[in-house]
Amino acid sequence: MTIKWIGNVAIISKETIEEVFKKKPPAIKILKKEGNTEGEYRIPKYRVVYGGGTTEIAYRERYCDLLFDINKVHFSFSLSGERKRIAQEVTDGENILCLFAGVGPFPIVIAKRKRVRVVAVEKNPDAFGYLLKNLETNKLEGSVKALNIDAEELFRHDHEEKNSFDRVIAPAPKIGRNFTDILIDAIKKERGKKIYLYDFCRAEEIDFMKRLPWVVNVKKCGSYAPKVYRVCVEIDGGDIPRK
């Protein structure tokens, strides 16, 4: 039986609904997944099958409170460990950029642990609205600058931010690879400054990337399909080729 818990909500497949009811778990609400993620914002489809009400979820991670509607935004519960890992690597005083920030899990978990400045970019207006709410809830409005723009627009009007970030995070597999120019323009031209690019890769692709001189590490952080892994490609800002 597969059950994914997000806050007070249980997300299950059709085949496991009867088994869940038999065991009577302490879930206030149960959602049935209706299909795969779709559209520009990678939005999943869920239907409430028990508990009534909306598909809005109150979720707590690493002492951070996050609110979001799972039918309006993309949220990856499985990257919780990655958010903790990167937050532990960050040091006070850093300038950090998070593209595809969603409702703010990466920026909020990081800014809650360290005294840093974070720029969070999110295009989806629904996700951006929740991002602002979550920053207020966690009292981080002064640490995180939220921008409701397409990542491509980041440096069109604000050239001072170019090559100014100590870390750049792009937690959007399949999409992030299309924004490599933005990632390179954002990261400082110094060794030790790091880009975290998430993607889906086969084993042979992982082996190839590990041989690239500017790739520090390729870390598996979950599976997507048979022999296809979710990975975090870590790139050094001082070694990456630039135009």
Backbone as JSON, one array per atom type, in Angstrom:
{
  "sequence": "MTIKWIGNVAIISKETIEEVFKKKPPAIKILKKEGNTEGEYRIPKYRVVYGGGTTEIAYRERYCDLLFDINKVHFSFSLSGERKRIAQEVTDGENILCLFAGVGPFPIVIAKRKRVRVVAVEKNPDAFGYLLKNLETNKLEGSVKALNIDAEELFRHDHEEKNSFDRVIAPAPKIGRNFTDILIDAIKKERGKKIYLYDFCRAEEIDFMKRLPWVVNVKKCGSYAPKVYRVCVEIDGGDIPRK",
  "N": [[0.85, -1.19, 0.0], [0.59, 2.19, -0.89], [1.01, 5.25, 0.53], [1.15, 8.7, 0.67], [2.0, 11.12, 2.88], [1.16, 14.44, 3.47], [1.4, 16.96, 5.53], [-1.67, 17.17, 7.14], [-2.93, 15.54, 5.38], [-3.7, 12.67, 3.44], [-2.44, 11.22, 0.56], [-3.42, 9.1, -1.92], [-3.57, 6.22, -4.13], [-6.16, 4.97, -6.34], [-6.49, 2.23, -5.93], [-5.84, 1.78, -3.28], [-7.66, 2.94, -1.61], [-9.84, 1.58, -0.29], [-8.46, -0.02, 1.53], [-7.29, 1.9, 3.15], [-9.54, 3.03, 4.4], [-10.37, 0.84, 5.93], [-8.36, 0.63, 7.84], [-8.59, 3.02, 9.14], [-7.0, 5.6, 9.37], [-5.42, 8.41, 11.08], [-6.15, 10.65, 9.48], [-7.32, 13.8, 8.54], [-8.27, 14.48, 6.14], [-8.65, 12.9, 2.95], [-7.17, 12.42, -0.18], [-7.65, 11.64, -3.61], [-5.58, 10.83, -6.25], [-5.96, 12.0, -9.49], [-4.71, 12.11, -11.92], [-1.69, 12.68, -13.91], [0.92, 15.21, -13.46], [0.44, 18.33, -15.15], [0.51, 20.84, -17.77], [1.99, 24.19, -17.95], [2.77, 24.88, -15.36], [3.1, 22.48, -14.07], [0.97, 21.17, -12.66], [-0.69, 18.97, -10.48], [-3.59, 16.75, -10.33], [-6.09, 16.34, -8.0], [-8.69, 14.83, -6.01], [-10.99, 15.3, -3.39], [-11.81, 12.66, -1.35], [-12.52, 11.94, 1.13], [-13.38, 13.6, 4.08], [-14.07, 16.11, 3.17], [-14.36, 19.62, 2.14], [-11.77, 21.83, 0.86], [-8.86, 21.42, -1.32], [-6.73, 22.45, -0.02], [-3.72, 22.53, 1.82], [-2.15, 22.35, 4.98], [1.06, 22.34, 5.92], [3.96, 21.2, 7.63], [7.42, 21.62, 7.84], [10.7, 21.13, 8.88], [10.43, 22.98, 11.03], [9.11, 24.95, 9.71], [6.2, 26.54, 8.48], [3.95, 25.81, 5.96], [1.53, 26.69, 3.59], [-0.7, 25.64, 1.07], [-2.55, 25.04, -1.97], [-3.01, 22.0, -3.31], [-4.06, 21.48, -5.77], [-3.55, 23.67, -7.26], [-0.92, 24.38, -7.3], [2.51, 23.29, -7.75], [4.08, 20.98, -5.68], [6.77, 19.44, -4.14], [7.03, 16.99, -2.03], [8.91, 15.01, -1.7], [11.4, 16.18, -1.91], [12.17, 17.09, 0.51], [14.37, 16.2, 2.06], [16.46, 17.18, 0.5], [16.12, 19.92, 0.74], [16.76, 20.27, 3.41], [19.44, 19.4, 3.34], [20.76, 21.27, 1.63], [20.26, 23.63, 3.04], [21.82, 23.15, 5.27], [24.35, 23.33, 4.17], [24.62, 25.98, 3.55], [25.99, 29.15, 4.55], [26.0, 31.84, 6.96], [25.24, 35.12, 5.76], [25.22, 34.72, 3.02], [24.19, 35.22, -0.42], [21.43, 34.19, -2.11], [19.79, 32.58, -4.81], [16.68, 31.37, -5.8], [15.14, 29.78, -8.29], [11.94, 28.98, -9.8], [10.46, 28.82, -7.42], [8.05, 28.12, -6.25], [5.72, 27.61, -3.63], [7.49, 28.32, -1.76], [9.21, 26.45, -0.3], [12.07, 25.81, -0.45], [13.4, 28.46, -0.23], [12.32, 29.28, 2.27], [12.93, 27.26, 4.18], [15.72, 27.47, 4.11], [16.21, 30.22, 4.79], [15.14, 30.26, 7.29], [16.93, 28.91, 8.84], [19.43, 30.12, 8.52], [21.18, 33.3, 8.48], [20.59, 34.96, 5.85], [20.28, 36.37, 2.51], [17.67, 35.88, 0.28], [16.53, 35.5, -3.01], [13.53, 34.81, -4.43], [12.01, 33.37, -7.14], [9.02, 33.07, -8.87], [6.65, 32.15, -11.24], [3.98, 31.23, -11.49], [0.92, 32.55, -10.6], [-0.81, 31.68, -8.54], [0.82, 30.04, -6.92], [2.68, 31.99, -6.22], [1.13, 33.71, -4.67], [0.66, 32.09, -2.42], [3.31, 31.82, -1.63], [3.92, 34.42, -0.7], [2.15, 34.53, 1.49], [3.23, 32.47, 3.06], [5.78, 33.42, 3.61], [5.11, 35.56, 5.24], [3.84, 34.2, 7.37], [5.99, 32.77, 8.42], [7.6, 34.81, 9.18], [9.54, 36.02, 7.48], [9.71, 38.04, 5.65], [11.59, 40.06, 5.48], [13.92, 38.77, 4.82], [13.64, 37.31, 2.49], [13.25, 38.04, -0.85], [10.59, 38.21, -2.96], [9.65, 37.48, -6.26], [7.31, 37.78, -8.79], [7.66, 36.69, -11.59], [8.68, 35.5, -14.86], [11.45, 33.31, -15.03], [13.2, 33.95, -17.08], [13.07, 36.67, -17.27], [14.53, 37.78, -15.28], [17.07, 39.17, -15.33], [16.66, 41.16, -17.16], [15.9, 43.73, -16.47], [17.22, 44.26, -14.15], [20.29, 44.45, -13.9], [22.23, 44.54, -11.99], [22.1, 42.38, -10.32], [23.34, 40.35, -11.63], [25.68, 37.68, -11.71], [25.98, 37.68, -8.9], [25.27, 35.93, -6.94], [25.78, 33.52, -4.36], [24.83, 30.95, -4.23], [22.72, 29.11, -6.4], [19.57, 27.83, -6.94], [17.67, 25.49, -8.69], [14.98, 23.91, -8.64], [13.4, 22.29, -10.54], [12.87, 19.75, -12.31], [13.24, 18.74, -15.74], [12.49, 21.27, -16.63], [14.34, 23.15, -15.64], [16.78, 22.76, -17.02], [16.45, 24.19, -19.33], [17.05, 26.73, -18.68], [19.71, 27.31, -18.35], [21.41, 29.39, -19.14], [20.48, 31.53, -17.59], [21.06, 30.59, -15.04], [23.87, 30.52, -15.13], [24.42, 33.23, -15.57], [23.63, 34.17, -13.12], [25.18, 33.07, -11.0], [28.1, 33.67, -8.99], [31.37, 34.36, -10.31], [33.29, 32.52, -9.19], [35.25, 29.98, -7.67], [33.77, 27.43, -5.7], [31.32, 28.6, -5.42], [27.99, 27.69, -5.95], [25.77, 25.95, -8.17], [22.65, 24.39, -8.04], [21.12, 22.16, -9.85], [18.23, 20.54, -10.66], [17.13, 17.49, -12.14], [15.88, 14.88, -14.35], [17.4, 11.83, -14.97], [19.0, 9.13, -16.75], [21.05, 6.29, -15.83], [23.39, 6.18, -17.43], [23.57, 8.79, -18.31], [24.09, 10.12, -15.96], [26.65, 9.16, -15.36], [28.05, 10.32, -17.48], [27.75, 13.09, -16.95], [29.13, 13.33, -14.56], [31.73, 13.29, -15.38], [32.23, 15.75, -16.44], [34.18, 18.68, -16.17], [33.28, 20.89, -14.72], [31.28, 20.01, -13.12], [30.55, 19.32, -9.86], [29.28, 17.37, -8.34], [26.92, 14.7, -8.74], [24.01, 13.98, -7.44], [21.86, 11.42, -6.52], [18.43, 11.67, -5.82], [16.01, 10.32, -5.51], [13.62, 8.35, -7.43], [12.2, 8.38, -10.71], [11.13, 6.94, -12.8], [11.37, 3.53, -14.07], [14.77, 2.9, -13.98], [15.29, 5.57, -14.28], [16.32, 8.47, -12.72], [15.72, 11.0, -10.23], [17.83, 13.69, -9.96], [20.32, 15.79, -8.41], [22.28, 18.04, -9.87], [25.31, 19.37, -9.2], [27.03, 22.28, -9.73], [30.04, 24.04, -10.23], [30.58, 27.46, -9.87], [32.93, 28.74, -10.59], [34.19, 27.17, -12.46], [32.5, 26.59, -14.57], [31.79, 26.75, -18.07], [31.62, 29.86, -19.82], [30.0, 32.27, -21.92]],
  "CA": [[0.0, 0.0, 0.0], [1.37, 3.42, -0.99], [0.35, 6.45, 1.05], [2.05, 9.83, 0.85], [1.42, 12.07, 3.83], [1.58, 15.84, 3.39], [0.66, 17.6, 6.6], [-2.79, 16.39, 7.65], [-3.6, 14.97, 4.21], [-3.17, 11.43, 2.88], [-2.61, 11.13, -0.89], [-3.38, 7.67, -2.22], [-4.08, 5.79, -5.43], [-7.51, 4.41, -6.3], [-6.45, 0.84, -5.45], [-5.59, 1.68, -1.84], [-8.68, 3.67, -0.85], [-10.58, 0.68, 0.6], [-7.57, -0.44, 2.61], [-7.13, 3.04, 4.05], [-10.75, 3.15, 5.2], [-10.4, -0.26, 6.89], [-7.41, 0.9, 8.93], [-9.01, 4.25, 9.8], [-5.84, 6.4, 9.78], [-5.8, 9.68, 11.69], [-6.13, 11.73, 8.49], [-8.52, 14.63, 8.52], [-8.71, 14.55, 4.75], [-8.01, 11.94, 2.05], [-7.25, 12.84, -1.58], [-7.39, 10.66, -4.65], [-4.89, 11.4, -7.4], [-6.77, 11.77, -10.68], [-3.89, 12.07, -13.14], [-0.32, 13.15, -13.78], [1.09, 16.66, -13.53], [0.22, 18.81, -16.51], [0.56, 22.28, -18.0], [3.24, 24.93, -17.75], [3.15, 24.93, -13.95], [3.21, 21.11, -13.58], [-0.05, 21.05, -11.62], [-1.35, 17.66, -10.4], [-5.03, 16.78, -10.14], [-6.54, 15.53, -6.88], [-10.09, 14.99, -5.62], [-11.23, 14.94, -2.0], [-12.71, 11.51, -1.24], [-12.92, 11.81, 2.53], [-13.04, 14.75, 4.91], [-14.71, 17.31, 2.66], [-13.61, 20.86, 2.05], [-10.92, 22.12, -0.29], [-7.6, 20.67, -1.42], [-5.68, 23.25, 0.61], [-2.96, 21.73, 2.77], [-1.26, 22.99, 5.94], [2.18, 21.38, 6.0], [5.07, 21.69, 8.45], [8.7, 21.0, 7.5], [11.88, 21.77, 9.48], [9.95, 24.11, 11.82], [8.54, 25.95, 8.8], [4.79, 26.29, 8.18], [3.65, 26.08, 4.56], [0.13, 26.52, 3.19], [-0.84, 25.63, -0.39], [-3.62, 24.22, -2.57], [-2.29, 21.04, -4.14], [-4.65, 21.5, -7.11], [-3.21, 24.93, -7.92], [0.53, 24.58, -7.31], [3.35, 22.08, -7.71], [4.84, 20.87, -4.44], [7.49, 18.17, -4.07], [7.32, 16.53, -0.67], [10.07, 14.12, -1.73], [12.64, 16.96, -1.86], [12.37, 17.57, 1.88], [15.75, 15.93, 2.45], [17.33, 18.08, -0.25], [16.01, 21.25, 1.33], [17.56, 20.23, 4.64], [20.86, 19.26, 2.98], [21.29, 22.54, 1.12], [20.23, 24.59, 4.14], [22.97, 22.87, 6.13], [25.57, 23.76, 3.48], [24.64, 27.45, 3.48], [26.57, 29.87, 5.69], [25.43, 33.17, 7.17], [25.71, 36.19, 4.9], [25.18, 34.37, 1.6], [23.16, 35.73, -1.32], [20.95, 32.96, -2.73], [18.69, 32.69, -5.77], [15.89, 30.15, -6.02], [14.18, 29.84, -9.39], [10.84, 28.01, -9.67], [10.4, 28.72, -5.96], [6.78, 27.58, -5.8], [5.15, 28.24, -2.44], [8.61, 28.77, -0.93], [9.88, 25.52, 0.62], [13.53, 25.98, -0.41], [13.79, 29.73, 0.39], [11.89, 29.41, 3.67], [13.74, 26.35, 5.0], [17.08, 28.03, 4.19], [16.22, 31.49, 5.51], [14.76, 30.01, 8.68], [18.1, 28.34, 9.53], [20.63, 30.95, 8.4], [20.99, 34.73, 8.21], [20.94, 35.09, 4.44], [19.33, 37.04, 1.62], [17.21, 34.96, -0.76], [15.62, 35.99, -4.05], [12.67, 33.69, -4.83], [11.32, 33.69, -8.39], [7.93, 32.15, -9.18], [5.77, 32.7, -12.27], [2.59, 30.84, -11.24], [0.33, 33.52, -9.67], [-1.36, 31.01, -7.35], [1.95, 29.67, -6.07], [3.28, 33.22, -5.7], [0.27, 34.18, -3.58], [0.97, 31.28, -1.24], [4.67, 32.16, -1.23], [3.84, 35.63, 0.12], [1.52, 34.16, 2.76], [4.15, 31.64, 3.84], [6.84, 34.3, 4.11], [4.54, 36.31, 6.37], [3.63, 33.26, 8.47], [7.29, 32.4, 8.99], [8.27, 36.06, 9.53], [10.76, 36.09, 6.67], [9.57, 39.04, 4.58], [12.81, 40.86, 5.39], [15.04, 37.95, 4.37], [13.36, 36.73, 1.18], [12.65, 38.93, -1.84], [9.78, 37.38, -3.84], [9.39, 38.08, -7.57], [6.31, 37.06, -9.59], [8.07, 36.88, -12.97], [9.32, 34.36, -15.51], [12.89, 33.3, -14.75], [13.91, 34.58, -18.19], [12.99, 38.13, -17.13], [15.24, 38.18, -14.07], [18.16, 40.12, -15.54], [16.34, 42.12, -18.23], [15.79, 45.08, -15.94], [18.06, 44.4, -12.96], [21.59, 43.87, -14.25], [23.11, 44.54, -10.82], [22.04, 41.07, -9.68], [24.11, 39.37, -12.41], [26.9, 37.14, -11.09], [26.04, 38.17, -7.52], [24.73, 34.93, -6.01], [26.68, 32.47, -3.87], [24.18, 29.68, -4.58], [21.53, 29.22, -7.25], [18.82, 26.58, -6.85], [16.65, 25.34, -9.74], [14.33, 22.63, -8.32], [12.34, 22.0, -11.5], [13.32, 18.79, -13.33], [12.73, 18.89, -17.11], [12.37, 22.69, -16.98], [15.54, 23.88, -15.26], [17.85, 22.66, -18.03], [16.2, 25.19, -20.36], [17.4, 28.04, -18.15], [21.12, 27.28, -17.95], [22.01, 30.72, -19.32], [20.11, 32.33, -16.43], [21.83, 30.07, -13.9], [25.26, 30.96, -15.29], [24.44, 34.68, -15.36], [23.33, 34.49, -11.73], [26.19, 32.61, -10.04], [29.37, 34.4, -8.95], [32.45, 33.74, -11.08], [34.29, 32.11, -8.21], [35.19, 28.58, -7.25], [33.07, 27.23, -4.43], [29.94, 29.08, -5.57], [27.39, 26.46, -6.45], [24.45, 25.83, -8.78], [21.97, 23.11, -7.8], [20.17, 21.97, -10.95], [17.53, 19.26, -10.54], [16.73, 16.95, -13.44], [15.66, 13.44, -14.42], [18.47, 11.27, -15.79], [19.31, 7.71, -16.73], [22.35, 6.01, -15.22], [24.48, 6.53, -18.34], [23.66, 10.25, -18.34], [24.75, 10.49, -14.71], [28.09, 8.88, -15.53], [28.6, 11.33, -18.4], [27.81, 14.39, -16.28], [30.17, 13.29, -13.52], [33.04, 13.49, -16.01], [32.38, 17.14, -16.85], [35.07, 19.31, -15.19], [32.6, 21.9, -13.91], [30.28, 19.35, -12.27], [31.12, 18.93, -8.58], [28.65, 16.15, -7.87], [25.58, 14.38, -9.23], [23.44, 13.25, -6.31], [20.53, 10.85, -6.71], [17.51, 12.05, -4.74], [14.71, 9.72, -5.79], [13.43, 7.75, -8.75], [11.09, 8.95, -11.48], [10.61, 5.83, -13.6], [12.38, 2.48, -14.08], [16.11, 3.28, -14.44], [15.36, 7.03, -14.43], [16.46, 9.01, -11.37], [15.76, 12.44, -9.97], [19.19, 13.99, -9.51], [20.75, 17.16, -8.22], [23.57, 18.27, -10.5], [25.95, 20.49, -8.52], [27.96, 22.88, -10.69], [30.9, 25.06, -9.63], [30.5, 28.72, -10.6], [34.23, 29.17, -11.09], [34.67, 26.29, -13.52], [31.53, 26.42, -15.65], [32.09, 27.55, -19.27], [30.78, 31.04, -20.02], [30.1, 32.85, -23.27]],
  "C": [[0.88, 1.25, 0.0], [0.53, 4.6, -0.5], [1.41, 7.53, 1.21], [1.36, 10.83, 1.77], [2.02, 13.45, 3.6], [0.76, 16.59, 4.42], [-0.43, 16.68, 7.13], [-3.55, 15.67, 6.55], [-2.9, 13.69, 3.77], [-3.48, 11.39, 1.39], [-2.4, 9.68, -1.29], [-3.9, 7.4, -3.62], [-5.46, 5.16, -5.24], [-7.52, 3.04, -5.64], [-6.32, 0.73, -3.93], [-6.67, 2.34, -0.98], [-9.4, 2.76, 0.15], [-9.72, 0.25, 1.78], [-7.37, 0.66, 3.63], [-8.34, 3.17, 4.96], [-10.82, 2.06, 6.27], [-9.51, 0.03, 8.09], [-7.73, 2.17, 9.7], [-7.82, 5.08, 10.29], [-6.29, 7.75, 10.34], [-5.72, 10.85, 10.71], [-7.43, 12.5, 8.57], [-9.12, 14.64, 7.13], [-7.95, 13.54, 3.91], [-8.24, 12.39, 0.61], [-6.97, 11.67, -2.5], [-6.72, 11.36, -5.82], [-5.61, 11.01, -8.67], [-5.95, 11.66, -11.96], [-2.49, 12.58, -12.86], [-0.26, 14.67, -13.8], [0.96, 17.12, -14.97], [0.34, 20.32, -16.57], [1.9, 22.9, -17.68], [3.72, 24.88, -16.31], [3.22, 23.56, -13.3], [2.24, 20.84, -12.43], [-0.65, 19.65, -11.63], [-2.85, 17.83, -10.23], [-5.42, 15.81, -9.02], [-8.01, 15.82, -6.59], [-10.23, 14.53, -4.17], [-12.22, 13.78, -1.95], [-13.15, 11.27, 0.2], [-12.48, 13.06, 3.29], [-13.65, 16.05, 4.44], [-13.79, 18.51, 2.56], [-12.76, 20.96, 0.8], [-9.7, 21.21, -0.32], [-6.43, 21.48, -0.87], [-5.04, 22.45, 1.74], [-2.12, 22.63, 3.68], [-0.16, 21.99, 6.26], [3.32, 22.01, 6.8], [6.33, 20.91, 8.12], [9.84, 21.79, 8.12], [11.51, 23.04, 10.25], [9.43, 25.25, 10.95], [7.1, 25.56, 8.47], [4.48, 26.74, 6.76], [2.18, 25.77, 4.28], [0.07, 26.55, 1.67], [-2.02, 24.76, -0.79], [-2.96, 23.29, -3.58], [-2.88, 20.92, -5.54], [-4.31, 22.77, -7.89], [-1.71, 25.15, -8.05], [1.24, 23.24, -7.38], [4.14, 22.09, -6.41], [5.47, 19.49, -4.37], [7.84, 17.85, -2.63], [8.61, 15.74, -0.63], [11.41, 14.86, -1.71], [12.91, 17.54, -0.47], [13.81, 17.37, 2.34], [16.74, 16.84, 1.75], [17.29, 19.49, 0.33], [16.82, 21.32, 2.63], [19.05, 20.21, 4.32], [21.45, 20.59, 2.53], [21.31, 23.59, 2.21], [21.41, 24.39, 5.08], [24.29, 23.3, 5.5], [25.74, 25.28, 3.48], [25.27, 28.04, 4.73], [25.95, 31.26, 5.78], [26.06, 34.18, 6.21], [25.64, 35.91, 3.41], [24.0, 35.05, 0.88], [22.7, 34.56, -2.19], [19.79, 33.26, -3.67], [17.99, 31.35, -5.89], [14.89, 30.41, -7.14], [13.1, 28.78, -9.18], [10.58, 27.74, -8.19], [9.1, 28.14, -5.44], [6.23, 28.34, -4.61], [6.23, 28.58, -1.41], [9.33, 27.77, -0.07], [11.39, 25.69, 0.7], [13.93, 27.31, 0.24], [13.48, 29.8, 1.88], [12.71, 28.5, 4.58], [15.16, 26.9, 5.18], [17.11, 29.28, 5.06], [15.83, 31.33, 6.97], [15.97, 29.55, 9.5], [19.29, 29.29, 9.56], [20.27, 32.41, 8.12], [21.49, 35.02, 6.79], [19.93, 36.0, 3.74], [18.97, 36.05, 0.52], [16.3, 35.71, -1.73], [14.85, 34.78, -4.57], [11.85, 34.1, -6.04], [10.26, 32.63, -8.68], [6.93, 32.81, -10.12], [4.3, 32.41, -12.01], [1.96, 31.79, -10.22], [-0.26, 32.88, -8.42], [-0.25, 30.63, -6.39], [2.59, 30.91, -5.44], [2.45, 33.78, -4.54], [0.52, 33.4, -2.29], [2.38, 31.54, -0.73], [4.66, 33.39, -0.32], [3.22, 35.33, 1.48], [2.48, 33.39, 3.65], [5.33, 32.44, 4.38], [6.36, 35.09, 5.32], [4.37, 35.4, 7.59], [4.93, 32.94, 9.19], [8.16, 33.6, 9.33], [9.6, 36.22, 8.8], [10.67, 37.12, 5.55], [10.84, 39.86, 4.4], [14.01, 40.1, 4.86], [14.88, 37.44, 2.95], [12.64, 37.75, 0.3], [11.91, 38.06, -2.86], [9.44, 38.13, -5.12], [8.42, 37.2, -8.36], [6.58, 37.32, -11.08], [8.55, 35.55, -13.54], [10.82, 34.44, -15.24], [13.68, 34.01, -15.84], [13.97, 36.1, -18.05], [13.89, 38.66, -16.02], [16.26, 39.28, -14.29], [17.88, 41.14, -16.65], [16.31, 43.55, -17.73], [16.7, 45.33, -14.73], [19.41, 43.73, -13.21], [22.54, 43.81, -13.06], [23.15, 43.18, -10.13], [22.87, 40.02, -10.44], [25.39, 38.98, -11.68], [27.09, 37.6, -9.65], [25.64, 37.13, -6.48], [25.77, 33.87, -5.65], [26.15, 31.08, -4.19], [22.94, 29.97, -5.42], [20.86, 27.85, -7.27], [17.73, 26.58, -7.92], [15.96, 23.99, -9.56], [13.16, 22.29, -9.23], [12.86, 21.06, -12.58], [12.56, 18.96, -14.64], [12.71, 20.35, -17.55], [13.69, 23.42, -16.76], [16.63, 23.87, -16.3], [17.68, 23.68, -19.15], [16.62, 26.59, -19.93], [18.86, 28.1, -17.72], [21.8, 28.64, -18.11], [21.71, 31.62, -18.12], [20.91, 31.89, -15.21], [23.27, 30.56, -13.94], [25.39, 32.46, -15.07], [24.26, 35.05, -13.89], [24.49, 34.19, -10.78], [27.47, 33.46, -10.12], [30.45, 33.63, -9.72], [33.6, 33.35, -10.17], [34.14, 30.63, -7.91], [34.55, 28.47, -5.87], [31.66, 27.76, -4.44], [29.19, 28.02, -6.38], [25.99, 26.64, -7.03], [23.92, 24.44, -8.47], [20.87, 22.97, -8.85], [19.54, 20.58, -10.84], [17.03, 18.8, -11.9], [16.41, 15.47, -13.28], [16.68, 12.86, -15.38], [18.53, 9.75, -15.68], [20.73, 7.52, -16.19], [23.51, 6.42, -16.11], [24.66, 8.05, -18.45], [24.36, 10.76, -17.08], [26.25, 10.28, -14.82], [28.75, 9.91, -16.42], [28.78, 12.67, -17.69], [28.91, 14.43, -15.23], [31.56, 13.53, -14.09], [33.26, 14.93, -16.46], [33.17, 17.9, -15.78], [34.39, 20.33, -14.29], [31.51, 21.3, -13.01], [30.97, 18.82, -11.01], [30.58, 17.58, -8.14], [27.32, 15.95, -8.59], [24.96, 13.46, -8.18], [22.05, 12.72, -6.67], [19.65, 11.24, -5.52], [16.1, 11.56, -5.05], [14.67, 9.11, -7.17], [12.19, 8.33, -9.4], [10.37, 7.87, -12.28], [11.67, 4.73, -13.55], [13.69, 2.96, -14.73], [16.25, 4.77, -14.75], [15.32, 7.64, -13.03], [16.24, 10.52, -11.35], [17.14, 12.72, -9.41], [19.35, 15.48, -9.25], [22.15, 17.28, -8.8], [24.18, 19.53, -9.87], [27.1, 21.0, -9.39], [28.73, 24.0, -10.01], [30.89, 26.32, -10.49], [31.82, 29.19, -11.16], [34.72, 28.36, -12.26], [33.75, 26.2, -14.73], [31.89, 27.28, -16.86], [31.11, 28.72, -19.41], [31.02, 31.59, -21.42], [31.01, 34.06, -23.24]]
}
